[in-house]
Amino acid sequence: RLIDRARRDGYSLVVEELVAGVIGMSVPVKDSRGNVVAAAGISFNPSRFKKRDALDTCLPLLRKAADSIGLKLP
């Protein structure tokens, strides 16, 4: 169910799921054919960013970085 949601939304966000005090966010990295070949991710402390802040501020930057990586792939 969570994988389907990440596929639909185009990102994954976990709040203190793996490590207490850490939020993790990842987006797919796609090759020139549009195939997902990797993921780009960041982690941060929830005392600095709340979930909404992360989505509004960090997600666009993370997507831009993943797109930039994807452009360099065959």
NUVEXBA-679302 format. One record per residue: residue in three letters; residue number from 1; x negated, y, z negated of N, C-alpha, C, O in turn. Coordinates in Angstrom, 1 decimal. Each point is the difference from the previous one (the first is absolute). Layout:
N
   residuo   num      nxx      nyy      nzz     caxx     cayy     cazz      cxx      cyy      czz      oxx      oyy      ozz
       Ala   NUM        X        Y        Z        X        Y        Z        X        Y        Z        X        Y        Z
...
END
This chain:
74
   residuo   num      nxx      nyy      nzz     caxx     cayy     cazz      cxx      cyy      czz      oxx      oyy      ozz
       Arg     1     -0.8     -1.2      0.0      0.8      1.2      0.0     -0.9      1.2      0.0      0.3      1.0      0.7
       Leu     2     -1.3     -0.9     -1.5     -0.9      1.2     -0.1     -0.8      0.1      1.3     -0.3      1.1      0.4
       Ile     3     -0.1     -2.2      0.2     -0.7      0.1      1.3      0.9      0.5      1.1     -0.4      0.8      0.8
       Asp     4      1.6     -1.2     -0.8      1.0      0.5      1.0      0.2      1.5     -0.2      0.1      0.7      0.9
       Arg     5      0.0     -0.3     -2.2      0.2      1.4     -0.3     -1.2      0.8      0.5      0.2      1.1      0.6
       Ala     6     -1.4     -1.6     -0.8     -1.2      0.7      0.4     -0.1      0.1      1.5     -0.4      1.0      0.6
       Arg     7      0.8     -2.1      0.1      0.0      0.0      1.5      1.0      1.1      0.5     -0.2      0.7      0.9
       Arg     8      1.4     -0.7     -1.5      1.0      1.0      0.4     -0.4      1.4     -0.3      0.2      0.9      0.9
       Asp     9     -0.7     -0.6     -2.0     -0.4      1.3     -0.4     -1.3      0.5      0.6     -0.3      1.2      0.1
       Gly    10     -0.6     -2.1      0.2     -1.3      0.3      0.6     -1.1      0.3     -1.0     -1.0      0.5      0.3
       Tyr    11      1.3     -0.8     -1.6     -1.0      0.2     -1.1      0.4     -0.9     -1.1      1.2     -0.5     -0.1
       Ser    12     -2.1      0.3     -0.8      0.3     -0.7     -1.3     -0.5      0.9     -1.1     -1.1      0.6      0.0
       Leu    13      1.9     -0.6     -1.1     -0.3      0.8     -1.2      0.3     -0.8     -1.2      1.1     -0.5     -0.2
       Val    14     -2.2      0.3     -0.6      0.2     -0.8     -1.2     -0.4      0.9     -1.2     -1.1      0.6      0.0
       Val    15      1.9     -0.6     -1.0     -0.2      0.8     -1.2     -0.3     -0.9     -1.2      0.8     -0.7     -0.5
       Glu    16     -2.1      0.7      0.1     -0.5     -0.8     -1.1      0.4     -1.5      0.1      0.3     -0.7     -1.0
       Glu    17     -0.3      0.2      2.3      0.4     -1.4      0.2     -1.2     -0.9     -0.2      0.1     -1.1     -0.5
       Leu    18     -1.3      1.5      1.0     -1.2     -0.8     -0.2     -0.8      0.4     -1.2     -0.6     -0.8     -0.6
       Val    19      0.5      2.1      0.4     -0.8      0.5     -1.1      0.8      1.1     -0.7      0.5      0.9      0.6
       Ala    20     -0.5     -0.9     -1.9      0.7      1.0     -0.8     -0.7      1.3      0.2     -1.2      0.1      0.0
       Gly    21      2.0      1.0      0.3     -0.6      1.3      0.2     -0.4      0.3      1.4     -0.8      1.0      0.2
       Val    22      1.1     -1.9      0.7     -0.4      0.2      1.4      1.2     -0.1      1.0      0.8     -1.0     -0.1
       Ile    23     -0.7      1.9      1.0      0.9      0.0      1.1     -0.8     -0.4      1.2     -1.0      0.6      0.3
       Gly    24      1.5     -1.5      0.5     -0.6     -0.4      1.3      0.9      0.3      1.2      1.2     -0.3     -0.1
       Met    25     -1.8      0.8      1.1      0.8      0.3      1.2     -0.8     -0.5      1.2     -1.3      0.1      0.1
       Ser    26      1.9     -0.8      0.9     -0.7     -0.4      1.2      0.9      0.1      1.2      1.3      0.0     -0.1
       Val    27     -1.9      0.1      1.2      0.7      0.1      1.3     -0.8     -0.9      1.0     -1.2     -0.3     -0.2
       Pro    28      1.9     -0.1      1.3     -0.6     -0.8      1.0     -1.0      0.7      0.9      0.2      1.2      0.2
       Val    29     -1.2     -1.9      0.2     -0.9      0.6      1.0      0.3     -0.9      1.3     -0.1     -1.2     -0.1
       Lys    30      0.4      1.9      1.2      0.4     -0.8      1.2     -1.1      0.2      1.1     -0.5      1.1      0.1
       Asp    31      0.3     -2.1      0.7     -0.9      0.1      1.1      0.7      0.6      1.2      1.1      0.5     -0.1
       Ser    32     -1.8     -0.4      1.2      0.5      0.7      1.2      1.3     -0.6      0.5      0.7      0.6      0.8
       Arg    33     -0.5     -1.9     -1.1      1.2     -0.7      0.5      1.2      0.1     -1.0      1.1     -0.5      0.2
       Gly    34     -1.4      1.2     -1.3      1.1      0.2     -1.1      0.1     -1.2     -1.0      0.9      0.0     -0.8
       Asn    35     -1.9     -0.9      0.9     -0.1     -1.1     -1.0     -0.6      0.5     -1.3     -1.0      0.7      0.0
       Val    36      1.6     -1.1     -1.1     -0.6      0.3     -1.3     -1.2     -0.9     -0.2      0.1     -1.2      0.0
       Val    37     -1.2      1.8     -0.2     -1.3     -0.7     -0.1     -0.7      0.2     -1.4     -0.9     -0.7     -0.3
       Ala    38      1.4      1.7     -0.4     -0.6      0.3     -1.3      1.0      0.9     -0.8      1.0      0.3      0.5
       Ala    39     -1.5      0.1     -1.6      0.8      0.9     -0.8     -1.0      1.1     -0.6     -1.1     -0.3     -0.3
       Ala    40      1.6      1.5      0.1     -0.7      1.0     -0.6      0.7      0.3     -1.3      1.3      0.1      0.0
       Gly    41     -2.0      0.1     -1.1      0.7      0.2     -1.3     -0.8      0.9     -0.9     -1.2      0.3      0.2
       Ile    42      2.0      0.3     -1.1     -0.6      0.8     -1.1      0.6     -0.4     -1.3      1.1     -0.7     -0.1
       Ser    43     -1.7      1.1     -1.0      0.6     -0.2     -1.3     -0.3      1.2     -0.8     -1.0      0.7      0.2
       Phe    44      1.9     -0.4     -1.1     -0.2      1.2     -0.9      0.8     -0.2     -1.3      0.8     -0.9     -0.2
       Asn    45     -1.1      1.8     -0.7      0.6      0.0     -1.3      1.3      0.7      0.0      0.1      1.1      0.5
       Pro    46      1.0     -1.8     -1.0      1.3      0.7      0.0      0.1      1.2     -0.9      1.0      0.7      0.1
       Ser    47     -2.0     -0.4     -0.9      0.1      1.3     -0.7     -0.4      1.2      0.9      0.4      1.1     -0.4
       Arg    48     -1.0     -1.4      1.5     -0.3      1.1      1.0      1.0      0.1      1.0      0.3      1.1      0.5
       Phe    49      0.3     -2.2      0.0      1.0      0.0      1.0      1.2     -0.9     -0.4     -0.2     -1.1     -0.5
       Lys    50      1.3      1.6      0.6      1.2     -0.8     -0.1      0.4     -0.6      1.3     -0.6      0.4      1.0
       Lys    51      1.5     -1.4     -1.0      0.3     -0.7      1.2      0.5      0.9      1.1     -0.5     -0.1      1.2
       Arg    52      1.3      1.1     -1.5      0.5      0.9      1.1     -1.1      0.9      0.5     -0.1      0.2      1.2
       Asp    53     -0.8      0.2     -2.1     -1.2      0.8      0.5     -0.9     -0.8      0.9     -0.5      0.5      1.0
       Ala    54      0.4     -1.8     -1.3     -0.9     -0.9      0.8      0.6     -0.1      1.4     -0.7      0.0      1.0
       Leu    55      2.0     -0.2     -1.0      0.7     -0.2      1.3     -0.1      1.3      0.8     -0.2      0.0      1.2
       Asp    56      0.4      1.1     -1.8      0.0      1.3      0.7     -1.4      0.5      0.4     -0.1      0.6      1.1
       Thr    57     -0.9     -0.8     -2.0     -1.3      0.5      0.2     -1.0     -1.0      0.6     -0.6      0.3      1.0
       Cys    58      0.5     -1.4     -1.6     -1.0     -1.0      0.3      0.4     -0.9      1.3     -0.9     -0.3      0.8
       Leu    59      2.1     -0.1     -0.7      0.4     -0.8      1.1     -0.3      0.5      1.3     -0.6     -0.7      0.9
       Pro    60      0.9      2.0     -0.6     -0.3      0.5      1.4     -1.5      0.0      0.2     -0.4     -0.3      1.2
       Leu    61     -0.4      0.6     -2.2     -1.5      0.0      0.2     -0.5     -1.4      0.2     -0.9     -0.2      0.8
       Leu    62      1.5     -0.8     -1.5     -0.4     -1.4      0.1      0.3     -0.5      1.4     -0.7     -0.7      0.7
       Arg    63      1.9      1.1     -0.2      0.4     -0.4      1.3     -0.9      0.6      1.1     -0.3     -0.7      1.0
       Lys    64      0.0      1.9     -1.2     -0.9      0.7      1.0     -1.4     -0.7      0.0     -0.6     -0.2      1.1
       Ala    65      0.1     -0.2     -2.2     -1.3     -0.7     -0.1      0.1     -1.4      0.7     -0.9     -0.4      0.7
       Ala    66      2.0     -0.3     -1.0      0.2     -1.3      0.6      0.1      0.1      1.5     -0.5     -0.8      0.8
       Asp    67      1.2      1.8     -0.3      0.2      0.2      1.5     -1.4      0.4      0.6     -0.3     -0.5      1.1
       Ser    68     -0.5      1.2     -1.8     -1.3      0.4      0.5     -0.9     -1.2      0.1     -0.7     -0.2      0.9
       Ile    69      0.8     -0.7     -1.9     -0.8     -1.3      0.1      0.5     -0.8      1.1     -0.8     -0.6      0.8
       Gly    70      2.1      0.5     -0.6      0.6     -0.8      1.1     -0.4      0.5      1.3     -0.2     -0.9      1.0
       Leu    71      0.0      2.2     -0.8     -0.4      0.5      1.3     -1.4     -0.5      0.4     -0.3      0.0      1.2
       Lys    72     -0.5     -0.4     -2.1     -1.3     -0.4      0.2     -0.1     -1.5      0.3     -1.1     -0.5      0.3
       Leu    73      2.2     -0.2     -0.5      0.0     -1.5      0.2      0.4     -0.3      1.5      0.7      0.7      0.7
       Pro    74     -1.3     -1.8     -0.3      0.4     -0.5      1.4      1.4     -0.4      0.2      0.4     -0.4      1.1
END
